[in-house]
Amino acid sequence: MQQVTAEPASVRTEVPATTADYRLDISNHLAKGILDVLDAAITYGGTTDLRQSIMTVVYNHDTESFEIRWDIAK
């Protein structure tokens, strides 16, 4: 699994998921990826306003992976 990357207004990671993978493995990796992104996006002081954020999970057929992304709404 790739490392979560953080930018000033966004956090993203990719979770590989091919048709050869088991459904349970994919769901576990997705859950971990979502938790990693949220952990990186939410500050320890609790100052992150989740009402102004957008989280998306999109499957990319070219790379056979899910992209999990958290952005501040514009």
C-alpha positions, 0 to 999 in steps of 0.5 A, spaced: 500 500 500 502 506 498 504 512 503 498 517 504 501 524 501 498 530 504 498 537 501 495 544 504 488 542 502 488 535 500 490 528 502 490 522 498 492 515 497 491 509 492 489 502 494 490 496 489 484 492 487 484 487 482 479 482 480 484 477 482 484 479 490 479 477 495 473 481 496 474 481 504 482 483 502 479 489 498 474 491 503 479 491 509 485 495 505 479 500 503 477 501 510 485 502 512 486 507 507 480 511 509 482 511 516 489 513 514 486 519 510 482 521 515 487 520 520 492 525 516 486 530 514 484 531 521 488 535 526 490 533 533 487 539 536 480 538 533 480 544 529 478 541 522 471 543 520 469 536 517 463 540 514 467 544 509 471 537 507 469 532 501 471 525 501 471 521 495 473 514 493 474 513 485 476 506 482 481 507 476 480 502 471 487 503 468 491 503 475 486 497 478 486 501 484 481 505 488 484 513 489 481 515 496 482 523 497 480 528 502 479 535 500 477 542 503 471 544 499 471 550 495 
